[in-house]
Amino acid sequence: MVLSQSTIYKGKCLFLFLLSLLTFPKPCILVQEDGYFLQLSRLRLRSPHQLSFSLFKETQCCLRCLQYTGCKSVNFDMRDGRCEINFFGPQSHGVKTEVNQTWVLYYKPNAEDRELLLRATAGNGISVRDTWLGTTKPPPAEDACISMATGACSTHYRNPKIDLWNTLPIVQVFLELYKEGSLVMFMTFNGTASNIENWMSPSRLLSSSWTKLSLDAHFTYFSLTGDSYCSCVFLIQQSYGECVKDTGWFVVLDPFLTPPDCCKWSDLPEKPKFVYSMDDNMTTFQDGHVGFADVLALYVKYE
């Protein structure tokens, strides 16, 4: 049988195409027993406990991760082929995340020991409380919304599993704040036999970044609903002091019109705002040592 020039040409093209797939492999979508590596562009996880290699392909970087027990993700620099092995993922407690145009993050989604249910972004004008409760629907979240990097996400990310809370074997709930990609506040609650509102209560608090947050104290507010009239939710307030001396630990200022009889410290622009005490104790909300975080995250851990 004599092959035509057209058939030979098509055969060469197919061979070259298949060869290109071998020579220039696609990004790391490698199937493993525990899942895939998923890609997040423009993100890099940072830690002093990283291993670094000079490699030339993303696939090689992912394969190198599989050689290390406990590797959960890799950073790959598209400029020079540098590969960083991470023993943590984008949802690990306290991991520092940065937005970087030349890096790509590949992570194993099933390697995390907790699950992200809410990732809220400061200043985007969308209610955090209503997003959490499911009474408002934010715009679709970007893929990078699972990271805590400032600027990686413009909306709120809401995991649909929130609506299945009562059927999930939740044992712990983690509330965390991040600023410039770094953890600045955390609280851990007992999530057993809880619902989407009552998990945030002093009786369920297990630990926090404030060593002086005493469960024996009397709280004016310690709840997710907080002072809804003044749009102060996720509120931990110790005492009233006629506004200027109101003391507390943490509050989310939700983006609703604040009534004129509410305190000045709760009527700020560019909401939502995540306000927290930067001391190891409560502070005055109006002029105390408060910080403003970029990201609020809620995770759960299962049995």
C-alpha positions in Angstrom: 0.0 0.0 0.0 1.4 3.4 -1.0 0.6 6.3 1.4 -0.3 9.6 0.0 1.7 12.7 0.8 -1.3 14.1 2.7 -1.5 10.9 4.9 2.3 11.1 5.6 2.0 14.7 6.5 -0.9 14.1 8.9 1.0 11.2 10.5 4.0 13.5 11.1 1.8 16.1 12.7 0.2 13.6 15.0 3.7 12.2 16.0 5.0 15.7 16.7 1.9 16.5 18.8 2.2 13.4 20.9 6.0 14.1 21.3 5.2 17.6 22.5 2.9 16.2 25.2 5.8 14.1 26.5 8.4 16.8 26.1 6.3 19.6 27.6 4.0 18.0 30.1 0.9 19.8 31.2 0.7 21.3 34.8 0.6 18.8 37.7 -2.8 17.1 37.4 -1.4 13.8 38.7 -3.8 11.2 39.9 -2.9 9.7 43.3 -4.8 7.4 45.7 -5.7 10.4 47.9 -6.7 12.7 45.0 -5.1 15.2 42.6 -2.7 18.1 42.7 -4.8 21.2 42.0 -3.4 24.5 40.7 -3.7 28.0 42.0 -1.9 30.6 39.9 -0.1 33.7 41.4 0.1 32.2 44.9 3.0 31.1 47.0 3.0 29.6 50.5 5.8 30.7 52.8 7.6 29.1 55.7 11.1 28.7 57.0 10.6 25.0 56.8 10.7 24.4 53.1 12.9 22.4 50.8 14.0 24.0 47.6 15.2 22.5 44.3 16.1 23.7 40.9 13.9 21.9 38.4 12.6 22.7 35.0 9.1 21.4 34.8 6.0 21.7 37.0 5.4 17.9 36.7 8.8 17.2 38.1 8.1 19.4 41.0 4.9 17.6 41.9 6.7 14.2 41.5 9.4 15.4 43.9 6.6 16.2 46.4 5.5 12.5 46.3 9.0 11.4 47.4 8.5 13.2 50.8 6.2 11.9 53.5 3.9 14.7 54.6 4.3 16.9 51.5 1.0 18.6 51.0 1.8 21.2 48.3 4.6 22.7 46.1 5.4 26.2 44.9 6.8 26.4 41.4 8.5 29.6 40.0 7.7 29.9 36.3 10.7 32.1 35.7 13.6 29.9 36.7 12.0 26.5 37.5 12.6 26.7 41.3 10.5 24.1 43.2 9.7 24.5 46.9 8.3 21.5 48.8 5.7 22.4 51.5 4.7 20.3 54.4 1.5 22.3 54.7 -1.4 23.3 52.4 -3.3 26.5 51.7 -5.8 25.7 54.5 -3.2 24.7 57.1 -3.3 26.6 60.4 -1.3 29.8 60.4 0.4 29.3 57.0 1.5 32.6 55.3 0.3 33.1 51.8 1.4 35.8 49.3 0.2 36.8 45.9 3.1 36.6 43.5 2.8 36.9 39.7 5.5 34.4 38.8 4.7 31.5 41.2 2.1 28.8 40.9 0.9 26.7 43.8 0.0 23.0 43.4 -1.7 21.3 46.4 -3.2 18.0 47.4 -6.8 18.9 48.4 -7.3 15.7 50.4 -4.2 16.1 52.5 -5.7 18.7 54.8 -7.0 17.7 58.2 -9.7 20.4 58.2 -12.1 22.0 55.7 -12.7 25.6 54.8 -16.3 26.6 55.1 -16.1 30.4 54.8 -13.5 32.8 53.6 -14.7 36.4 53.9 -12.9 39.5 52.4 -12.8 42.8 54.1 -14.2 45.9 52.4 -16.2 44.3 49.6 -19.6 45.5 50.7 -21.1 42.0 51.2 -22.6 40.9 54.5 -20.6 38.2 56.3 -23.4 37.2 58.6 -25.9 36.8 55.7 -23.4 34.9 53.6 -22.7 32.5 56.4 -26.4 32.0 57.1 -27.2 31.6 53.4 -29.7 34.5 53.3 -27.6 36.3 50.7 -25.6 34.9 47.8 -22.3 36.5 47.0 -20.8 36.6 43.5 -19.1 33.4 42.4 -15.8 32.9 44.2 -12.4 32.8 42.4 -10.4 29.6 42.7 -7.8 31.5 44.8 -10.5 32.2 47.5 -9.4 29.1 49.4 -6.1 30.9 50.2 -5.7 33.6 52.9 -3.5 35.9 50.7 -4.6 39.5 50.7 -5.9 40.4 47.2 -6.4 36.8 46.2 -10.2 37.0 46.4 -12.7 39.8 45.9 -15.8 38.2 47.2 -16.8 35.8 50.0 -16.3 32.1 49.6 -19.1 29.9 51.1 -18.9 26.2 51.1 -22.3 24.5 50.4 -21.6 22.1 53.3 -22.6 24.8 55.7 -26.2 23.9 54.8 -25.5 20.3 55.9 -24.0 21.3 59.2 -26.4 19.2 61.3 -25.5 16.1 59.4 -21.8 16.5 59.5 -19.5 14.9 62.3 -18.0 18.3 63.3 -15.9 18.2 66.4 -14.1 21.6 66.2 -14.7 25.0 64.6 -11.8 27.4 63.9 -12.3 31.1 63.5 -9.2 32.9 62.2 -8.1 36.3 61.0 -5.3 37.1 58.5 -3.5 40.3 57.6 -1.2 40.5 54.6 -1.3 36.7 54.4 -0.3 36.0 58.0 -2.4 34.7 60.9 -3.1 37.5 63.5 -6.0 36.0 65.6 -7.6 32.6 66.1 -10.2 30.9 68.3 -11.1 27.2 68.5 -14.5 26.0 69.5 -16.1 22.7 70.4 -18.3 21.9 67.4 -19.9 18.7 68.7 -23.7 18.8 68.6 -23.7 22.5 67.5 -25.5 24.3 64.7 -24.4 27.1 62.3 -25.1 29.8 65.0 -24.5 28.4 68.5 -21.0 27.1 67.9 -19.7 30.6 68.7 -20.3 30.8 72.5 -18.1 31.1 75.6 -19.1 27.7 76.8 -17.7 26.1 73.6 -14.4 28.0 73.5 -11.4 25.7 73.7 -8.5 28.0 73.0 -7.6 31.3 71.4 -4.7 33.6 70.6 -5.6 35.7 73.7 -4.4 34.0 76.8 -6.4 36.4 79.0 -9.8 35.7 77.3 -11.3 34.1 80.4 -14.4 31.9 80.2 -15.4 33.0 83.7 -15.8 36.6 82.6 -19.2 38.2 82.0 -19.8 39.1 78.4 -22.3 41.6 77.1 -22.1 39.8 73.7 -20.4 36.6 72.7 -22.2 35.3 69.7 -22.4 35.2 65.9 -25.6 37.3 65.8 -24.0 39.9 68.2 -25.6 43.3 68.2 -27.5 43.0 64.9 -29.2 46.4 65.3 -25.9 48.1 65.0 -24.5 45.6 62.4 -21.9 44.3 64.9 -21.8 40.5 64.3 -19.4 37.7 65.4 -19.1 40.0 68.4 -17.2 39.4 71.6 -17.8 42.5 73.8 -16.9 42.6 77.5 -18.8 45.7 78.6 -20.6 48.8 77.6 -19.0 52.1 78.3 -21.2 54.7 76.6 -19.4 54.0 73.3 -16.0 55.6 74.1 -15.3 53.0 76.7 -16.9 50.0 75.1 -14.4 47.1 75.6 -14.1 43.8 73.8 -12.0 41.4 71.8 -13.5 41.0 68.3 -16.2 42.2 66.0 -17.2 42.0 62.4 -18.7 45.3 61.3 -21.2 44.2 58.6 -22.1 46.5 55.7 -25.5 47.7 56.7 -26.7 51.3 57.3 -25.8 52.0 61.0 -28.6 53.7 62.9 -27.7 57.2 64.3 -27.9 56.0 67.9 -25.2 53.4 67.4 -21.6 54.1 68.5 -19.1 55.9 66.2 -16.7 53.0 66.3 -19.2 50.8 64.6 -19.9 53.3 61.8 -16.9 53.0 59.6 -16.6 53.1 55.8 -15.6 50.2 53.5 -17.3 47.4 55.4 -17.2 44.6 56.3 -14.4 45.2 58.7 -12.7 42.6 60.9 -11.8 44.4 64.1 -9.7 42.6 66.8 -7.7 43.5 69.9 -4.0 43.5 69.2 -3.3 43.2 72.9 -3.4 40.0 74.9 -6.5 41.4 76.6 -9.6 43.2 75.7 -9.4 46.8 74.4 -11.7 49.7 73.8 -13.2 49.5 70.3 -13.2 53.3 69.7 -9.6 54.3 70.4 -7.9 51.2 71.8 -5.2 49.0 70.3 -7.3 47.5 67.6 -6.3 45.9 64.3 -8.1 45.5 61.0 -7.7 42.2 59.3 -7.9 41.5 55.6 -9.5 38.0 55.7 -11.8 36.1 58.0 -11.8 32.3 57.7 -13.9 29.6 59.3 -12.8 26.0 59.2 -14.2 22.8 60.7 -12.5 19.5 61.7 -14.4 16.2 61.5 -14.3 13.1 63.6 
